[in-house]
């Protein structure tokens, strides 16, 4: 029973991230953020969900929220990593390169 629940949880996480990526491709930032937040709520240590969440906030022009999501991820994973998924080492620099500042 427990194994089946783990499989279903993993499937749910994959579906949420697929939904977030599809919404990202269409610049539907609120949908990206909602799916990513739900994934983070289910699995708080899932860095890929944080990356999607940061991308959603950045895409929506909410730089502060993107930075907060980045810090939230760094805080939760603590000593495991200081660079969530390697994608947001310097979120401010990335944000500016994307033409958002």
N, C-alpha and C positions, 0 to 999 in steps of 0.2 A: 504494500500500500504506500509506504513512504517513498519508495523508488518511483512509483507512478506519479506521485505528487511532485517530486523533483523534476521529472520529465515534463510534466504539464507547465510547471513554473518556468522552466527553460524555454519551452515553446512559446509561452506567453511573452517572455522577454524578447525573444527573437522577433515575434510578430510586432511588438511595440516599436522596436528599433527599425523594422522594415517600414512600418507606417510613418515613423518620423523621417526616415530617409526619403520616402515618396513625397511627403509633404514638403520637405526641404527642397526637392527638385522643382516644386511648384511655388516656392517662396511663401508657403502658408505657415508663417512663423508661429502663430498661436497653436496650430495643430502639432507642429514639431515640438514645441515646449511642453504641451500637454502629454504627448506620448512619452517624451524623455523623462518628465517628472514622474509619471506613473512607473516607468522602468526603474528609476532611482528609488522610488518608494518600495518597490518589491525587492530590489537588490542594491542596497546602498554602496556597495563596493564595485559596481559595474562602471568602469571608466568610460566605456564606449557610450553609455547613456549620458554621462556628464559632457562628453564632447558634443553630442547632439544638442544637449541643453544649452551649452555655451554658444553653439552655432545659431540656435534659434534666437537667443537674446541678441546676439550680434546682428543677425539679419534683420531683426525688428528695430534695430537702432538703440537697443537698451544695453549700452556698454557696461554700465554699473552692474546690471543683473548678470551679465556674462562673467564679469570679474568675480562677483559673489559666488557664482556656481563653480568657478575655478577654485576659489579659496575653500569652498565647502568640500570639494573633492579632495584637495590637498590635505585638509584637516582630517577627513575620514580615513584616508588611506595612510596617513601619518608616515611612519618610517618605511612603508612599503615602496613608496615613490614620492618624489617631489615634483614630478612632471607628468600630469595626467595624460596618458596615452601618447606622450611625446608631441601632441598636436598644439598645445597651448603653453609652451615654455615661456614665451613672452607675449601674452595675449594683447597687450597694448600695441606692441610692434606689429603683430599680425593684423590687428584691427586697422591700423593706419595703412598698412600695405594694401588692405582690401578697399581703401578709399573711403573709409567711414569716419575719418577724423578731419 
